[in-house]
């Protein structure tokens, strides 16, 4: 009987009945503590009975919803960020969303966002000591579509299926401008089988005039297999043929804070920071060129080991281009290249069917040198896809 009651309660719940009151994530902060949502009577009687009493007393399912889900301030408290909890509690620069979407095996709810200065106990600090205190925060809940529990942060299964929460900017390709460029911070907690992520990045309000999205996908990276961008309008959309979760929310930022000049400066800074990181990893241009000339597909396959977690499958867009974005242990890179049509890198491979030959792989570049080198490769596959992979000198032992 109790199982039936639990099932009825679960099926009856909708997003509107939740209380109104995140290479690969860069920083994960966990806070220890008991489940602050538990109420005393849960400790002295079965859950189903407690729920039944709640229903009889209140005449609604709100008790069950309140038990299952944390409010945004409780999420902040659970990860140890009391200041952010106060921000949400006091509605200081916050916007409540509470929009749910289902994709792949998951249901994701964008609960609330907040933007402003000094809203959190945790700050992102640059190498030179500069504190980036003007931030945008987003709180999302992630749960299994079938109702089974998400792995707890202490479980062995935690992290086996990566989940990436990332902003996108309208007009910017998702694989070229995402959370990895925006000075990211993140916190994760799991309660009652539901995962909660708080992601934060540099303040996004300046982009309110052009449009900002929040993507949630079950991958470590963003590539052109999960989201598409309309090159004329700049609109970003989830790809319908993506095998997995690729949810996309519109962030309802305060349009009165839109500032096109500031937005352009922010984009330039993010790109400059990324190029600086790449230059630091790659050394001088002469050395980079020498490294690239040193490696051939044959030499890579003979002398190097594949970094399995770097492998990405991508498809060319309607114009014959593939877009790549990768980040691995301090190295990063992104590129867009023409691979199909008569002028494409793999035009002859496709025309003559040279799949599986050295000609079907090209060296995109390399970072570092010696045993620390990372060699970037792209291979044209017979099924029409392209495989990006990183290799490290030395055969696997």
C-alpha positions, -999 to 999 in steps of 0.1 A, spaced: 0 0 0 28 24 9 45 17 -24 14 26 -43 9 57 -23 45 68 -30 40 61 -67 8 81 -69 24 110 -51 54 109 -74 33 108 -106 10 136 -95 39 161 -90 46 187 -116 72 214 -117 47 240 -105 44 222 -73 81 225 -64 88 252 -38 94 286 -53 115 295 -22 272 224 -116 363 191 -183 346 187 -168 336 211 -140 365 233 -129 358 236 -91 337 213 -70 330 224 -34 314 200 -10 300 207 24 294 181 51 262 181 71 228 164 77 199 168 54 185 201 65 152 193 48 143 165 72 115 173 96 112 157 131 82 134 123 102 117 95 124 103 122 95 86 141 72 72 114 74 58 79 77 83 51 44 72 35 25 77 67 40 111 73 31 120 38 -4 108 42 -8 129 73 6 159 54 -20 154 27 -49 151 51 -38 182 70 -29 205 41 -51 191 14 -23 192 -12 9 175 -23 31 205 -12 45 185 18 59 158 -5 74 184 -28 90 203 1 105 170 14 120 160 -19 134 192 -32 157 218 -17 151 255 -21 178 276 -37 189 290 -4 191 255 11 213 244 -19 237 273 -12 237 265 25 244 228 18 276 237 -2 287 260 26 279 294 9 260 313 35 264 346 18 249 333 -14 221 317 6 213 352 20 214 366 -15 187 342 -26 167 346 6 168 384 4 161 384 -34 192 405 -39 196 407 -77 179 374 -82 154 362 -108 132 331 -101 127 309 -131 116 273 -121 115 260 -156 118 223 -162 128 203 -193 133 166 -201 160 154 -224 177 120 -227 175 103 -193 172 134 -173 148 161 -160 165 194 -154 150 225 -136 166 259 -139 155 272 -105 169 307 -100 197 331 -112 215 359 -95 239 386 -108 259 412 -90 290 420 -69 301 402 -37 271 379 -36 291 348 -24 315 336 2 335 320 -26 354 341 -52 373 332 -83 409 345 -80 433 350 -109 470 341 -108 479 377 -101 456 378 -71 428 397 -88 394 388 -74 366 384 -99 337 394 -77 311 405 -103 294 373 -111 263 355 -125 250 325 -106 226 298 -117 211 270 -96 198 239 -114 184 206 -102 191 174 -122 172 141 -116 166 109 -134 136 108 -157 127 73 -144 127 85 -108 158 66 -97 183 84 -76 213 103 -89 246 90 -75 257 107 -43 290 127 -44 305 99 -22 294 70 -45 317 52 -68 293 59 -97 295 97 -91 310 114 -122 309 84 -144 283 102 -165 297 137 -169 272 166 -166 282 200 -179 262 232 -171 273 261 -193 262 295 -205 261 303 -242 260 338 -259 237 343 -288 258 349 -319 288 329 -305 293 293 -315 288 272 -283 320 252 -289 340 284 -291 325 304 -263 313 285 -232 319 281 -195 355 272 -199 363 307 -211 342 326 -185 363 321 -153 341 294 -140 332 283 -105 309 255 -95 294 236 -65 276 203 -65 255 185 -39 231 155 -40 201 153 -17 172 128 -18 184 114 -51 184 149 -68 216 166 -79 220 203 -75 246 225 -92 255 261 -86 276 274 -115 290 309 -116 309 329 -142 318 365 -150 286 387 -149 265 380 -180 241 410 -176 259 430 -203 247 404 -229 210 407 -219 203 427 -251 216 400 -275 205 369 -255 221 344 -232 213 307 -228 221 280 -202 230 246 -217 230 213 -197 245 182 -214 259 148 -205 294 154 -218 327 169 -207 330 192 -237 308 212 -260 311 204 -297 289 208 -328 271 175 -323 251 187 -293 241 223 -302 237 242 -335 240 279 -343 222 297 -371 250 317 -388 225 344 -399 204 350 -367 229 338 -341 202 316 -325 215 285 -307 193 254 -306 198 218 -293 204 193 -321 176 169 -323 198 139 -334 221 142 -303 223 109 -285 219 121 -249 209 151 -229 213 186 -245 189 209 -227 188 246 -234 172 274 -213 169 311 -221 184 331 -192 159 359 -184 185 385 -175 176 421 -166 175 439 -200 180 472 -183 216 460 -176 224 454 -212 256 471 -224 268 463 -259 302 480 -254 308 462 -222 297 429 -238 322 433 -266 350 441 -242 341 410 -221 342 388 -252 375 403 -262 389 396 -227 377 360 -226 392 354 -260 424 371 -250 427 351 -218 422 319 -238 449 328 -263 472 337 -235 467 303 -219 474 286 -252 505 307 -258 518 299 -223 513 262 -230 527 262 -266 558 284 -261 570 305 -289 555 305 -324 587 290 -338 587 262 -313 550 255 -320 557 253 -357 587 230 -352 566 207 -330 538 206 -356 563 197 -384 578 170 -363 546 149 -360 530 129 -388 500 106 -385 523 76 -390 547 87 -363 518 95 -339 502 61 -343 536 43 -339 551 63 -310 522 78 -290 494 68 -267 458 78 -272 443 98 -244 409 80 -244 390 107 -225 399 133 -251 381 115 -280 352 135 -295 330 126 -324 318 155 -345 299 161 -377 304 187 -404 278 214 -407 259 221 -439 288 242 -453 313 214 -447 330 228 -416 337 211 -383 342 230 -351 363 217 -322 368 228 -287 390 208 -261 404 213 -227 427 187 -210 449 190 -179 458 226 -184 459 225 -222 431 238 -244 423 246 -280 396 254 -304 394 256 -342 369 256 -371 381 240 -404 367 231 -438 368 193 -441 344 186 -469 337 200 -504 365 203 -530 386 226 -509 383 207 -477 411 189 -458 396 155 -465 382 161 -500 404 135 -516 399 110 -488 361 112 -492 363 112 -531 387 82 -533 374 64 -502 408 63 -484 393 57 -450 415 39 -425 447 51 -442 472 77 -428 458 102 -453 425 100 -434 441 116 -403 455 151 -401 476 167 -374 459 198 -362 488 209 -340 506 202 -307 512 219 -274 542 215 -251 573 195 -261 590 162 -253 571 138 -230 547 166 -221 535 172 -256 499 169 -266 493 161 -302 459 170 -317 445 148 -345 414 147 -366 404 116 -385 378 113 -413 356 82 -407 337 61 -432 304 68 -415 306 105 -423 318 117 -388 351 131 -377 371 119 -347 391 144 -327 417 128 -303 448 138 -283 479 117 -281 508 117 -257 544 106 -267 553 71 -254 533 39 -258 509 29 -231 524 4 -207 
